[in-house]
Amino acid sequence: MFRFMFRRMALMVLILFSVSFIIFSSVRMIPGDPAQLILGERATAEALSELRVKLGLDKPFLYQYGIYLKEILTEGSLGTSIVTNNPVLEEVAQKLPATMELAFTAMLIALIIGISVGILAAMYRNTWIDNLSMVGALTGVSMPIFWLGLLLMTIFAAYLGWVPLSGRLSIITDLEPVTGFYLIDSLLAGNGYAFFDALHHLILPAVTLATVPTAIIARMTRASMLEVLEQDYIKTAHAKGVAKLRVVLQHALRNAAIPITTIAGLQLGLLLSGAVLTETIFAWNGLGSYVVNAVNARDFPVVQGCVLIFAFTFILVNLLVDLSYFALDPRIRDKGM
């Protein structure tokens, strides 16, 4: 197990170095001059030249990349925002809890609904339940997130008024952020009104974001369960008179857990790094909307830092998924993977 972890950690470092080089190269291909952006269109040539020297933009590409790596490795810094002049890591730390709260809630919804629908579809294979479940899953995978978000906003927020249109809290709600997770902060403060207000604002974006992973998890659960339900030990359990629900939940689902865990981990990584559209639509003040604003403003350090954070998050989630295999399947633990 330790050899496996060492190999994965070494691979993680290699991937992060590769991602940092690719994104560092890519952002410099984007049209626009950061010095011009900071000083404005009326800046003199002397002022522009002086700022380029200060930012290191006059140096060769590899020299700039070396300085960037040095700041990351020695100072733990992702640079300074060109627009706000604040450390990127500090701003990311402020935005990340909002994205994590949204992603984890969406993942919880996806797991509960997706696994339940997948199990029902497998138990009642080739019936109307199975067909309806798979049509719903196919619809969920095919539906564009931006269109679904606007549709849900129009129906449930604009017409019915059941949920707020956007944001994380109402203007009248008073809550002092501690962790940045508003649900947790409201519980720590003992503020029940703030908790339900935050939950009220969270429902619509979380449901929108959960649509695709729910459909994918449902399809994977069905496929894995169908394969396991055909095994001899399942037939033996049925022959012994074990209740059908117990066979499915205690024996079949446990042995079908690895593929489901794998796809769930991939989806969680995508949710944490890919909630850009959902956050933009619902004015959710997280990393997704932060990156969009940085791209529009040509704020290179922010774009580089956020992509690196996304890559690290995705790799870390997949590492944790791989480690969970040792707990889910003793045969993998015995082999040492």
N, C-alpha and C positions, 0 to 999 in steps of 0.2 A: 504493500500500500504506500509506503514512504517513497519507494522508487518511482511509483506512478505519480505521486504528488510532485516529486522533484522534476520529473520529465515535463509535467504539465506546467509547472511554474516557469521552467526554462523556456518552454514554448510560448507562454504568455508574454514574457519579456521580449522575445523575438518579434512577436506579432505587434506589440505596442510600439517597438522601435520602427517597424515597417509602416504602421499606421501614421506615426508622427511624421515620418519622412514624406509619405504620400500627401497628407493633408497640408504640410508645410509647403510642398511644391505646388499643390493645387491652388491654394488661396492666393499665391503670387501670380497666378495666371488670370485672376479675375481683374477685369478692367477697373481702373481707378487708382488714385494716388492718395495713400493715407495722410501724407503731409498736407495735401490740398484739402482733404476732408476736415482735418483738425483746424487749420488756419482760415479756411474759407476761400472763396473765389477771388477776393480782392487782395490776397496775400502777395507780398513782393517776392521776387525770385530769390533774393538774399535770405529772406525769412524761411522760405521753403527749403532752400539748400541747407540752412543751419539745422532745421528740424529733421531733415533726412539723415544728416550726420548724427544727430542726437539719438534717433531711433535705430541707427545702424543700417538704414536702407541703402546707403552708398557702398556698403561692403559686398563682396562676392557672395553668391548664394550659399555655398558650402560653409563659409565663415558665419553667416547669419544662422544657419541651421546648427552649427556647433555651439554658438552662444545660447541658442534656444534649449538645446539638450543640457548644457551646463547649468542653466537656471533651474531646469526640472530636477536634475539629479543632485545638485549641491544645495539648492535653496528650497526645493519643493514648490517652485513658483511656475505658474502657467502664463506668466507675463502680465502686462497691464493693459486694460481696455483703452483703446484709442479715443473712444467717445466720452467715457465717464472718468477716465484717468484713475480708476480703482483697480486693485488686483483682481484678475480674472477668477482666481480660486475663491476669493471672498464673495464675489457676486454669484458664482456657481453654488456655493454653500447656502446662499439665501434662496436660490431658485429650486435646488434639488429636492427639498422636502415636498414641495407642491407636486412635482412630477411623480415622486415615489408614492405619495398618498393616492394620487389618481391611478397610477399603474397597478399598485397592489390591490386596490378596490376592484378595478376592472378584472384583474386576474382571479380574485376570489369569486366574482360573479361567473367568470368563464369556467372555472373549475367546478363549481356547484352545478350549474346548468349543463355544461358540456358533458361531464362524466355521467350525470343522471340520464340525460337524453341518449348517450351512447349505450349505456347499460340496458335501457328499455328497448332500444332498437335491436340490440343483440338478442335479448330475451324473447322478443316477439318478431323474429326474423321473417321477412317477406309478408308481413301483415300491414294493415293500414298505418299502424303505429310506426313501424320501421320506415315505410315510404314517406310518411309525413315528416318524420324526424330528419331524414336525409334531404328532402326538398328544402326544409328550413335551414339545414346546415349549408347546402349549396347556395341558397339565397344569401345567407350571412357572409359567406366567403366572397361572393360576387359583388356585393353592394359597396359602392364607394363610400368611404368614411365621411368625406366632406358633405356628400349629398344626404346621407343618413342623419348626420348631425343637424343640418339645416331643417330636414323634415321633422325630426323629433322636437326641435326648438319651436317650429311653427305650430305643431299640434299641441304639445304638452305645456309649453311656456306661453306662447302668444295667444292661442285660442282658448285652451282650457285653464291656463294659469295655475297649474298644479305645481310647477317647479320654476325657479328663477331662470332668466335667460342666460346669464353669464356671471363670471366672478366666483370668488370663493366664500365670501361673506357679504351679508347685507351692510349697507352704510351705517345703519343704526346699531349694529352689533359691536360691542366693545370687547376685544380679546387681545391680551398681550401675548405675542408669540414667544414661545420658549424653545420648542424643538422645531418649529416650522410646520409640523403636522397639526393642522387645526383641530382635528378630532381628538388627538392626544392632549393638545394644549388646553382645550376646553374642559376635558376630564380632570386634568391636573389642577385647573383653576376652580373646579367645582361649578362651572357655568353650564347648566343644562340647556339654557336657551341658545348659547353659542354652539353647543354640540349639535343640536338638531338643525340649527341654521346652516352650519357647515355641511352636515349630512344632506340637507335639502339641496344645497348647491352642488354637491358631489354626485348625486344620483344620475342626472342626465349625461354629463360627460363620461362618467364611468360606464354606463350602459352602452353608449356610443362606441367607446374604445374597446369594450369587451366583445363586440359583435363578431369580429373575425376570429379571435382566439377561441371563442365559444364554439363556433362552427368547426374549426380545425380539431379541437380537442374531442368534440362529439364524434367526428368521423374516425379519428384514431382510436378512441375508446371502443367504438363498435367493431372495428376491424380486429383489434387485439382480443376483445372478448369473444368474438366468433371463433377465432383460432384456438383459444384456450378451452372454450366450451365443447370442442370436438375431441379433447384429450380423453384418454381412457380413465384416468382417475376421477374426472368429472362424471363420466357415465357410471363408474362404480359407486360414487357418492349418491347419485340418483337411485341406483339399484338398491342401496341400503336403506332407502326411505328418508334420506336427509331432506329437509325442507328446501324447496327451490330457491327461495330468497337467501337462505344461509349458504347454499352451494355457490351462488353467484357472488355474494359479498365477501364471504370468508375464504373461499378457495379460488374462484375464477378471477376476481378482481385483483387479488394480491399477486397472482402470477402474470397478470396483464399489466402490472403497474409500471414496468420499466419503459416500454414504448410511450405510455401516457406521460410519465415523468419527463422523458426526453423532450417530447413535443411541448409540454407545459413550460419547461425551462427555456426552450427556444422562444416561445411566445412571450414569456416574462421579459427576457432580454430585449426583444423587439419593442415591447410596450414601454420599457424604461428609456429606450433610445429613439423611439419613433412616434412619440405622441405629439408630433409637431402640428399636424392638421387639427386634431381634437383641441389642443390648447389654443390654437389660433382662433378656431370657430367660437369657442366658449370663453374667450378672453381669460384663460387660465394662466396665471402668472407663474409659469414653470420654465424648465429648461428649453422646451420646444419653442415657445414664443420668443424666448430670449435669443435663441440661435437665429430665428427668422429675422428679428430686428438687427442682429449683428451682421448677417449677410447683406441686408439692405443698406446698412451703414458702412459696409466694407471694413468692419472691425475685425481685422485678421486675428489678433491674439485671442479674442473671444471664440471665434469659429474654431481655431486650432485647439484651444483648451476644451471646448465642449465635445468636439469629435473624439478627442482622446479620452475624455470621461465616459462617453458612450461606449467606446471600444472596450475600455477597462471593465465597465459594468457588464457588458455582454459576455466577455470572456470569464469573468468571475462567476456569473450565474451558471454558465455551462460547466465550470469546474465543480461548483457545488452540486450540480445535477449528476455529474460523473461520480462524485464521492458518495452520493445517495445510493448508487447501485450496490455498494458494499452492504448497506443496511437492508435493502430490498431483496437481494438475492444472495444467500449464503454461499452458493457455488462460485460466484464471482469473488467473494471475500477469500475463499479457500485457495483459489487460483492466484490471488494477489494481483489480478488484472494485469 
